[in-house]
């Protein structure tokens, strides 16, 4: 499973405070996995420990100061397990920062040089519905200035599940093309969900693409979209509930998501949330895993959901994913 990723947009106010907020959708998804103390690590070897209180990381002021951030930058956080978050800093121009050669004041040694062959270099582009399904785009000027002379005229886009698509680069205009095939792979109807694409150029013939939604959480990562060569069984697209007498009690003691849908259940954490839509209405339902994760139930939110829909014993409610997002469903 790929390392979970999220983005944090740094505001000028954040630079004066000593805390940063993780995106709400990210902390809901991984709150039972993340420890209360985190180590933020940069590619230069810079490391700083911060405390986590729910979705707030406390103790971040020194990191922002040492990186000379003023607001408008993006932090890309990649959770590598245990205590470790790798942090990439995207400058206001959309290109990964040229990191200051400093370490945290309590560290010894010297900072490492950041080389393109050691993890590539990142840049971001924001795409909105009003842009349509663009095929060509301009990377940041600073990226072209630094690497434009070595980018091949033909390369491969590599999306998060490993699939590859042909792309091209025009050295005369500094323009990338071939993005239309990426939209086509993802599904045209998914464009509304996308907000930011993070590209990583590895110095060779590949450009990796990570897709983040408008909640600043990676769209792929531990989820892949429906389509050719997808390795995810169809059961992750849907689940259903057959309303039983015990589901009609005044207080909810857990509505089981049966083992028939175990492939979908495996994507959810021990305590997670899904959002369910019916036209203009929506409900947030809590997912809980009990007894060594063998039993998965819907808890908080079920009673309101049941009453709003006027469910009765014997009704069957079918939930289908929205944009192959295992945290969003229509009924």
Secondary structure, 3 states (H helix, E strand, C coil): CCCCEEEEECCHHHHHCCEEECCHHHHHHHCCCCCCEEEEECCCCCEEEEEEECCEEECCHHHHHHCCCCCCCEEEEEECCCCEEEEEEECCCCEECCCCCCCCCCCCCCCCCCCCCCCCEEEEEECCHHHCCCCCEECCHHHHHHHCCCCCCEEEEECCCCCEEEEEEECCCCEEECHHHHHHHHCHHHHHHEEEEEEEECCCCEEEEEEEECCCEECCCCCCCCCCCCCCCHHHHEEEEECCHHHHCCCCCCEECCHHHHHHHCCCCCEEEEEEEECCEEEEEEEEEECCCCEEEECCCHHHHHHHHCCCCCCEEEEEEECCEEEEEEC
